[in-house]
Amino acid sequence: MHQQYLSIEQFNKLLYKWNGKTVKIAKQELDDYDEVMMRLDRISYETDTRRLDDYEPMHSLHLNGIGEIENASNHFEPLPSPLYEIPLEDTSLYQFDGERFSIVTDRAIYTIEVAGE
């Protein structure tokens, strides 16, 4: 499918349509791959202007809801909190191919899609 680049506003407007749905969030960072299944209850953003260093993100996307993360033995266990945080940068790219979102940051690639229903 064709990848469409989005502004953060377009991304936000489309993602809000998935409130109440179960989504799969995957993160690929170097050799690390994580997968989370979550019932998306709320979407919010946070801005931290009092960062201690550049490793802490200035902006974050918060996906709120009850979920599970896949562990090393391919079993799911509850998330430690009802929040999945994605650090955002000024250089982050937002894409949507009609079925899944991709957020590309300097450190990782995140994909968000509606879980098989």
DSSP file (Angstrom, degrees, kcal/mol; ACC not computed):
  #  RESIDUE AA STRUCTURE BP1 BP2  ACC     N-H-->O    O-->H-N    N-H-->O    O-->H-N    TCO  KAPPA ALPHA  PHI   PSI    X-CA   Y-CA   Z-CA
    1    1 A M              0   0    0      0, 0.0     2,-0.3     0, 0.0    97,-0.1   0.000 360.0 360.0 360.0 156.7    0.0    0.0    0.0
    2    2 A H        -     0   0    0     95,-0.2     2,-0.4     1,-0.1    94,-0.1  -0.571 360.0-134.2 -76.6 127.7    1.0    3.6   -0.6
    3    3 A Q        -     0   0    0     -2,-0.3     2,-0.5    92,-0.1    94,-0.2  -0.708  18.1-159.8 -82.3 128.9    2.6    5.3    2.4
    4    4 A Q  E     -A   96   0A   0     92,-1.8    92,-1.8    -2,-0.4     2,-0.3  -0.950  12.2-135.8-111.9 123.9    1.2    8.8    3.0
    5    5 A Y  E     -A   95   0A   0     -2,-0.5     2,-0.3    90,-0.2    90,-0.2  -0.585  27.0-163.1 -77.4 140.5    3.3   11.3    5.1
    6    6 A L  E     -A   94   0A   0     88,-3.1    88,-0.6    -2,-0.3     2,-0.2  -0.861  20.0-121.1-123.1 153.8    1.2   13.2    7.6
    7    7 A S     >  -     0   0    0     -2,-0.3     4,-2.8     1,-0.1     5,-0.2  -0.492  41.5-105.1 -77.8 164.7    1.6   16.3    9.7
    8    8 A I  H  > S+     0   0    0      1,-0.2     4,-2.5     2,-0.2     5,-0.2   0.862 124.1  53.5 -60.4 -33.9    1.3   15.7   13.4
    9    9 A E  H  > S+     0   0    0      2,-0.2     4,-2.2     1,-0.2    -1,-0.2   0.917 110.4  44.9 -67.6 -42.9   -2.2   17.3   13.2
   10   10 A Q  H  > S+     0   0    0      2,-0.2     4,-2.2     1,-0.2     5,-0.2   0.920 113.7  50.9 -65.2 -43.9   -3.3   14.9   10.5
   11   11 A F  H  X S+     0   0    0     -4,-2.8     4,-2.8     1,-0.2     5,-0.2   0.939 111.3  48.0 -56.2 -49.8   -1.8   11.9   12.3
   12   12 A N  H  X S+     0   0    0     -4,-2.5     4,-2.2     1,-0.2    -1,-0.2   0.903 110.1  51.4 -60.5 -44.6   -3.6   12.9   15.5
   13   13 A K  H  X S+     0   0    0     -4,-2.2     4,-0.5     1,-0.2    -1,-0.2   0.902 114.7  42.6 -62.4 -42.6   -7.0   13.4   13.8
   14   14 A L  H >< S+     0   0    0     -4,-2.2     3,-1.0     1,-0.2     4,-0.3   0.903 112.8  52.2 -70.9 -41.8   -6.7    9.9   12.2
   15   15 A L  H >< S+     0   0    0     -4,-2.8     3,-2.3     1,-0.3    -2,-0.2   0.867  99.0  64.5 -64.5 -35.8   -5.4    8.2   15.3
   16   16 A Y  H >< S+     0   0    0     -4,-2.2     3,-1.6     1,-0.3    -1,-0.3   0.782  89.7  68.1 -58.1 -26.9   -8.3    9.6   17.4
   17   17 A K  T << S+     0   0    0     -3,-1.0    -1,-0.3    -4,-0.5    -2,-0.2   0.678  92.5  61.4 -66.3 -16.1  -10.7    7.5   15.3
   18   18 A W  T X  S+     0   0    0     -3,-2.3     3,-2.2    -4,-0.3    -1,-0.3   0.406  71.5 129.0 -93.2   1.7   -9.1    4.4   16.9
   19   19 A N  T <  S+     0   0    0     -3,-1.6    22,-0.2     1,-0.3     3,-0.1  -0.332  75.4  23.3 -54.2 135.3  -10.2    5.3   20.4
   20   20 A G  T 3  S+     0   0    0     20,-4.6    -1,-0.3     1,-0.3     2,-0.2   0.310 102.4 109.5  88.6  -8.7  -12.0    2.3   22.0
   21   21 A K  S <  S-     0   0    0     -3,-2.2    19,-2.9    19,-0.3     2,-0.6  -0.608  74.9-111.7 -96.8 159.4  -10.3   -0.2   19.6
   22   22 A T  E     -B   39   0A   0     17,-0.3    93,-2.8    -2,-0.2     2,-0.3  -0.814  42.4-171.0 -88.6 126.0   -7.7   -2.8   20.5
   23   23 A V  E     -BC  38 114A   0     15,-3.4    15,-2.6    -2,-0.6     2,-0.5  -0.841  22.5-136.5-119.5 154.6   -4.4   -1.9   18.8
   24   24 A K  E     -BC  37 113A   0     89,-3.3    89,-2.0    -2,-0.3     2,-0.5  -0.954  19.9-166.2-107.4 126.5   -1.1   -3.6   18.3
   25   25 A I  E     -BC  36 112A   0     11,-2.9    11,-2.8    -2,-0.5     2,-0.4  -0.963   6.1-173.8-114.6 123.3    1.9   -1.3   18.9
   26   26 A A  E     -BC  35 111A   0     85,-2.6    85,-2.4    -2,-0.5     2,-0.4  -0.944   6.4-164.8-119.4 140.7    5.3   -2.5   17.7
   27   27 A K  E     -BC  34 110A   0      7,-2.5     7,-2.2    -2,-0.4     2,-0.6  -0.989   2.9-169.3-126.1 126.0    8.7   -0.9   18.4
   28   28 A Q  E     +BC  33 109A   0     81,-2.6    81,-2.1    -2,-0.4     2,-0.4  -0.963  15.7 164.8-113.8 115.5   11.9   -1.7   16.4
   29   29 A E  E >   -B   32   0A   0      3,-3.0     3,-3.0    -2,-0.6    79,-0.1  -0.940  63.6 -60.3-135.5 109.9   15.0   -0.2   18.0
   30   30 A L  T 3  S-     0   0    0     -2,-0.4    -1,-0.0     1,-0.3    77,-0.0  -0.352 122.2 -16.2  50.1-118.8   18.4   -1.5   16.9
   31   31 A D  T 3  S+     0   0    0     -2,-0.1     2,-0.5    -3,-0.1    -1,-0.3   0.285 119.6  98.6 -95.0  10.8   18.2   -5.2   17.8
   32   32 A D  E <   -B   29   0A   0     -3,-3.0    -3,-3.0     2,-0.0     2,-0.4  -0.854  46.9-179.6-105.6 130.3   15.3   -4.7   20.2
   33   33 A Y  E     -B   28   0A   0     -2,-0.5     2,-0.4    -5,-0.2    -5,-0.2  -0.993   3.4-179.5-129.9 125.2   11.7   -5.5   19.1
   34   34 A D  E     -B   27   0A   0     -7,-2.2    -7,-2.5    -2,-0.4     2,-0.4  -0.936   7.5-165.1-123.1 147.0    8.7   -5.0   21.4
   35   35 A E  E     -B   26   0A   0     -2,-0.4    35,-2.6    35,-0.4     2,-0.4  -0.997   6.1-175.8-135.1 131.8    5.0   -5.7   20.8
   36   36 A V  E     -BD  25  69A   0    -11,-2.8   -11,-2.9    -2,-0.4     2,-0.5  -0.972  14.1-155.7-127.0 138.5    2.1   -4.5   22.9
   37   37 A M  E     +BD  24  68A   0     31,-2.7    31,-2.8    -2,-0.4     2,-0.4  -0.965  28.2 169.9-109.3 130.0   -1.6   -5.2   22.6
   38   38 A M  E     -BD  23  67A   0    -15,-2.6   -15,-3.4    -2,-0.5     2,-0.9  -0.999  41.5-130.5-145.7 140.5   -3.8   -2.4   24.1
   39   39 A R  E     -B   22   0A   0     27,-2.5     2,-0.8    -2,-0.4    27,-0.4  -0.837  39.6-134.5 -84.9 111.2   -7.4   -1.4   24.3
   40   40 A L        +     0   0    0    -19,-2.9   -20,-4.6    -2,-0.9   -19,-0.3  -0.569  39.9 160.8 -77.7 107.4   -6.9    2.3   23.4
   41   41 A D        +     0   0    0     23,-2.9     2,-0.3    -2,-0.8    24,-0.2   0.754  63.4   3.3 -97.0 -29.8   -9.0    4.4   25.8
   42   42 A R  E     -H   64   0B   0     22,-1.7    22,-3.1     2,-0.0     2,-0.4  -0.990  54.2-149.4-160.3 146.6   -7.3    7.8   25.4
   43   43 A I  E     +H   63   0B   0     -2,-0.3     2,-0.3    20,-0.2    20,-0.2  -0.978  28.5 160.1-119.8 131.4   -4.7    9.6   23.4
   44   44 A S  E     -H   62   0B   0     18,-2.3    18,-3.6    -2,-0.4     2,-0.3  -0.944  26.4-139.0-145.2 167.5   -2.7   12.5   24.9
   45   45 A Y  E     -H   61   0B   0     -2,-0.3     2,-0.4    16,-0.2    16,-0.2  -0.934  10.8-159.1-127.8 151.6    0.5   14.4   24.4
   46   46 A E  E     -H   60   0B   0     14,-2.2    14,-2.2    -2,-0.3     2,-0.5  -0.992   3.0-159.5-132.1 141.0    3.0   15.7   26.9
   47   47 A T  E     -H   59   0B   0     -2,-0.4     2,-0.6    12,-0.2    12,-0.2  -0.985   4.2-167.1-118.9 127.4    5.6   18.5   26.6
   48   48 A D        +     0   0    0     10,-3.2     3,-0.4    -2,-0.5    -2,-0.0  -0.892  14.4 169.7-115.9  99.7    8.5   18.5   29.0
   49   49 A T  S    S+     0   0    0     -2,-0.6    -1,-0.1     1,-0.2     9,-0.1   0.515  72.6  66.5 -86.8  -4.3   10.3   21.8   28.8
   50   50 A R  S    S+     0   0    0      8,-0.1    -1,-0.2     0, 0.0     2,-0.1  -0.310  70.5 158.5-111.3  49.0   12.4   21.0   31.9
   51   51 A R        -     0   0    0     -3,-0.4     3,-0.1     1,-0.1     7,-0.0  -0.394  38.7-147.0 -71.2 148.2   14.4   18.1   30.5
   52   52 A L  S    S-     0   0    0      1,-0.2     2,-0.3    -2,-0.1    -1,-0.1   0.781  77.4  -6.9 -84.3 -30.0   17.7   17.2   32.2
   53   53 A D  S >  S-     0   0    0      4,-0.0     3,-0.8     3,-0.0    -1,-0.2  -0.926  77.9 -92.3-154.7 176.8   19.4   16.1   28.9
   54   54 A D  T 3  S+     0   0    0     -2,-0.3     4,-0.1     1,-0.2    -3,-0.0   0.615 112.5  72.7 -74.1 -11.7   18.7   15.4   25.3
   55   55 A Y  T 3  S+     0   0    0      2,-0.1    -1,-0.2     0, 0.0    -4,-0.0   0.842  84.3  75.7 -72.0 -30.9   17.9   11.8   25.9
   56   56 A E  S <  S-     0   0    0     -3,-0.8     2,-0.1     1,-0.1    -5,-0.1  -0.668  93.0-118.6 -79.8 131.6   14.6   12.7   27.5
   57   57 A P        -     0   0    0      0, 0.0    -9,-0.1     0, 0.0    32,-0.1  -0.388   8.2-148.3 -72.4 146.3   12.1   13.7   24.8
   58   58 A M  S    S+     0   0    0     30,-0.4   -10,-3.2     1,-0.2     2,-0.4   0.855  88.7  32.0 -75.9 -35.9   10.6   17.2   24.8
   59   59 A H  E    S-HI  47  88B   0     29,-1.0    29,-3.1   -12,-0.2     2,-0.4  -0.938  70.2-175.0-123.6 144.5    7.3   15.8   23.4
   60   60 A S  E     -HI  46  87B   0    -14,-2.2   -14,-2.2    -2,-0.4     2,-0.5  -0.999  20.9-139.9-139.8 142.0    5.7   12.4   24.0
   61   61 A L  E     -HI  45  86B   0     25,-2.9    25,-2.7    -2,-0.4     2,-0.6  -0.887  22.4-156.1 -94.5 127.2    2.6   10.7   22.6
   62   62 A H  E     -HI  44  85B   0    -18,-3.6   -18,-2.3    -2,-0.5     2,-0.7  -0.933   8.3-166.5-110.6 118.5    0.7    8.8   25.3
   63   63 A L  E     -HI  43  84B   0     21,-2.9    21,-2.5    -2,-0.6     2,-0.4  -0.921  17.9-160.3-100.7 114.8   -1.5    5.9   24.4
   64   64 A N  E     +HI  42  83B   0    -22,-3.1   -23,-2.9    -2,-0.7   -22,-1.7  -0.814  34.9  86.6-105.8 134.4   -3.6    5.1   27.4
   65   65 A G  S    S-     0   0    0     17,-1.4     2,-0.4    -2,-0.4   -25,-0.2  -0.875  75.8 -65.2 161.0 170.7   -5.4    1.9   28.1
   66   66 A I        +     0   0    0    -27,-0.4   -27,-2.5    -2,-0.3     2,-0.3  -0.659  65.9 150.1 -81.6 133.6   -5.1   -1.6   29.5
   67   67 A G  E     -D   38   0A   0     -2,-0.4    12,-2.4   -29,-0.2     2,-0.3  -0.915  38.6-124.8-154.9-179.9   -2.7   -3.7   27.7
   68   68 A E  E     -DE  37  78A   0    -31,-2.8   -31,-2.7    -2,-0.3     2,-0.4  -0.974  15.1-147.2-134.5 146.9   -0.2   -6.5   27.5
   69   69 A I  E     -DE  36  77A   0      8,-2.9     8,-2.3    -2,-0.3     2,-0.4  -0.920  23.6-118.4-115.2 142.5    3.4   -6.7   26.4
   70   70 A E  E     - E   0  76A   0    -35,-2.6   -35,-0.4    -2,-0.4     6,-0.2  -0.655  32.8-150.2 -79.6 128.4    5.0   -9.8   24.8
   71   71 A N    >   -     0   0    0      4,-3.4     3,-2.0    -2,-0.4     4,-0.1  -0.286  34.4 -85.6 -92.0-179.0    7.9  -11.1   26.9
   72   72 A A  T 3  S+     0   0    0      1,-0.3    -1,-0.1     2,-0.1    -2,-0.0   0.764 127.1  55.0 -60.3 -27.9   11.0  -12.9   25.8
   73   73 A S  T 3  S-     0   0    0      2,-0.2    -1,-0.3     1,-0.0     3,-0.1   0.124 119.9-107.1 -94.3  22.5    9.3  -16.3   25.8
   74   74 A N  S <  S+     0   0    0     -3,-2.0     2,-0.3     1,-0.2    -2,-0.1   0.753  81.2 124.9  61.0  28.7    6.5  -15.0   23.5
   75   75 A H        -     0   0    0     -4,-0.1    -4,-3.4    -6,-0.0     2,-0.4  -0.878  60.0-121.2-112.4 151.0    3.9  -14.9   26.2
   76   76 A F  E     +E   70   0A   0     -2,-0.3    -6,-0.2    -6,-0.2   -40,-0.1  -0.736  29.1 180.0 -93.9 139.6    1.9  -11.7   27.0
   77   77 A E  E     -E   69   0A   0     -8,-2.3    -8,-2.9    -2,-0.4     0, 0.0  -0.948  39.2 -83.4-131.8 155.7    2.0  -10.2   30.5
   78   78 A P  E     -E   68   0A   0      0, 0.0   -10,-0.3     0, 0.0   -12,-0.0  -0.207  47.3-106.5 -60.0 144.5    0.2   -7.1   31.7
   79   79 A L        -     0   0    0    -12,-2.4   -12,-0.1     1,-0.1     5,-0.0  -0.418  26.1-122.5 -63.5 146.3    1.8   -3.7   31.1
   80   80 A P  S    S+     0   0    0      0, 0.0    -1,-0.1     0, 0.0   -12,-0.0   0.783  94.7  11.1 -65.0 -25.0    3.3   -2.2   34.3
   81   81 A S  S    S-     0   0    0      2,-0.2     2,-1.7   -16,-0.1   -14,-0.1  -0.968  85.2-104.8-145.7 160.6    1.0    0.9   33.8
   82   82 A P  S    S+     0   0    0      0, 0.0   -17,-1.4     0, 0.0     2,-0.3  -0.215  92.5  88.3 -82.4  50.4   -1.9    1.7   31.6
   83   83 A L  E     -I   64   0B   0     -2,-1.7     2,-0.5   -19,-0.2    -2,-0.2  -0.987  53.4-166.3-150.6 133.0    0.3    3.9   29.4
   84   84 A Y  E     -I   63   0B   0    -21,-2.5   -21,-2.9    -2,-0.3     2,-0.5  -0.988  20.3-157.4-119.4 121.2    2.5    3.4   26.4
   85   85 A E  E     -I   62   0B   0     -2,-0.5   -23,-0.2   -23,-0.2    -2,-0.0  -0.842  10.5-170.0-105.7 131.6    4.8    6.4   25.7
   86   86 A I  E     -I   61   0B   0    -25,-2.7   -25,-2.9    -2,-0.5     2,-0.2  -0.971  22.2-134.7-117.5 115.3    6.3    7.2   22.3
   87   87 A P  E     -I   60   0B   0      0, 0.0     2,-0.3     0, 0.0   -27,-0.3  -0.502  22.7-155.6 -69.7 134.6    9.0    9.9   22.4
   88   88 A L  E     -I   59   0B   0    -29,-3.1   -29,-1.0    -2,-0.2   -30,-0.4  -0.860   9.0-167.6-113.8 147.4    8.5   12.4   19.6
   89   89 A E    >   -     0   0    0     -2,-0.3     3,-1.5   -31,-0.1   -29,-0.0  -0.845  38.3-109.6-126.2 163.0   11.1   14.7   18.0
   90   90 A D  T 3  S+     0   0    0     -2,-0.3    -1,-0.1     1,-0.3    15,-0.0   0.788 122.0  50.5 -61.1 -25.6   10.9   17.6   15.6
   91   91 A T  T 3  S+     0   0    0      2,-0.1    -1,-0.3     0, 0.0    13,-0.1   0.398  81.8 127.6 -94.3   2.4   12.3   15.3   13.0
   92   92 A S    <   -     0   0    0     -3,-1.5     2,-0.4     1,-0.1    13,-0.2  -0.286  50.6-142.4 -61.6 143.6    9.8   12.5   13.5
   93   93 A L  E     - F   0 104A   0     11,-2.3    11,-2.4   -86,-0.0     2,-0.5  -0.903   8.6-156.7-109.1 137.9    8.0   11.3   10.4
   94   94 A Y  E     +AF   6 103A   0    -88,-0.6   -88,-3.1    -2,-0.4     2,-0.3  -0.963  17.0 175.4-117.6 126.8    4.4   10.2   10.5
   95   95 A Q  E     -AF   5 102A   0      7,-2.6     7,-2.1    -2,-0.5     2,-0.3  -0.923  15.1-171.6-131.1 154.5    3.0    7.8    7.9
   96   96 A F  E     -AF   4 101A   0    -92,-1.8   -92,-1.8    -2,-0.3     5,-0.2  -0.966   8.1-175.1-145.2 129.4   -0.3    6.1    7.3
   97   97 A D        -     0   0    0      3,-1.9   -95,-0.2    -2,-0.3     4,-0.1   0.214  63.2 -91.6-108.2  15.0   -0.9    3.4    4.6
   98   98 A G  S    S+     0   0    0      2,-0.2     3,-0.1   -94,-0.1   -95,-0.1   0.122 122.5  41.8  97.5 -21.0   -4.6    3.0    5.2
   99   99 A E  S    S+     0   0    0      1,-0.4    15,-0.7    14,-0.0     2,-0.3   0.600 115.9  26.0-127.2 -29.3   -4.2    0.2    7.7
  100  100 A R  E     - G   0 113A   0     13,-0.2    -3,-1.9     2,-0.0    -1,-0.4  -0.990  62.2-133.8-144.0 149.8   -1.3    1.1   10.0
  101  101 A F  E     -FG  96 112A   0     11,-2.9    11,-2.1    -2,-0.3     2,-0.4  -0.739  17.3-161.9 -95.4 147.7    0.5    4.1   11.3
  102  102 A S  E     -FG  95 111A   0     -7,-2.1    -7,-2.6    -2,-0.3     2,-0.5  -0.999   5.3-168.2-128.4 136.1    4.3    4.4   11.4
  103  103 A I  E     -FG  94 110A   0      7,-2.7     7,-2.7    -2,-0.4     2,-0.6  -0.986   8.9-164.0-121.1 119.2    6.2    6.9   13.5
  104  104 A V  E     +FG  93 109A   0    -11,-2.4   -11,-2.3    -2,-0.5     5,-0.2  -0.914  14.9 170.3-108.6 118.9    9.9    7.1   12.5
  105  105 A T        -     0   0    0      3,-2.9   -17,-0.1    -2,-0.6    -2,-0.0  -0.627  50.8 -97.2-115.1 177.3   12.2    8.8   15.1
  106  106 A D  S    S+     0   0    0     -2,-0.2     3,-0.1     1,-0.2    -2,-0.0   0.761 123.2  34.0 -65.2 -23.7   16.0    9.0   15.3
  107  107 A R  S    S+     0   0    0      1,-0.2     2,-0.3   -78,-0.0   -77,-0.3   0.728 124.0   0.7-105.2 -26.9   16.0    6.0   17.7
  108  108 A A        -     0   0    0    -79,-0.1    -3,-2.9     2,-0.0     2,-0.5  -0.957  54.4-121.2-157.0 168.0   13.2    3.7   16.7
  109  109 A I  E     -CG  28 104A   0    -81,-2.1   -81,-2.6    -2,-0.3     2,-0.4  -0.993  28.4-166.4-119.6 125.8   10.3    2.9   14.3
  110  110 A Y  E     -CG  27 103A   0     -7,-2.7    -7,-2.7    -2,-0.5     2,-0.4  -0.909   2.6-167.4-111.1 137.8    6.9    2.5   15.9
  111  111 A T  E     -CG  26 102A   0    -85,-2.4   -85,-2.6    -2,-0.4     2,-0.4  -0.981   0.9-169.3-123.9 142.6    3.9    0.9   14.1
  112  112 A I  E     +CG  25 101A   0    -11,-2.1   -11,-2.9    -2,-0.4     2,-0.3  -0.997  16.5 158.9-130.3 126.5    0.3    1.1   15.3
  113  113 A E  E     -CG  24 100A   0    -89,-2.0   -89,-3.3    -2,-0.4     2,-0.3  -0.984  47.5 -94.5-144.8 155.3   -2.5   -1.0   13.8
  114  114 A V  E     -C   23   0A   0    -15,-0.7   -91,-0.3    -2,-0.3     3,-0.1  -0.544  50.0-118.2 -68.3 130.8   -5.9   -2.2   14.8
  115  115 A A        -     0   0    0    -93,-2.8   -93,-0.2    -2,-0.3    -1,-0.1  -0.340  42.9 -78.1 -69.8 152.2   -5.5   -5.7   16.1
  116  116 A G              0   0    0      1,-0.2    -1,-0.2    -2,-0.0   -93,-0.0  -0.256 360.0 360.0 -52.1 127.4   -7.2   -8.6   14.3
  117  117 A E              0   0    0     -3,-0.1    -1,-0.2     0, 0.0    -2,-0.1   0.430 360.0 360.0-103.7 360.0  -10.9   -8.5   15.2
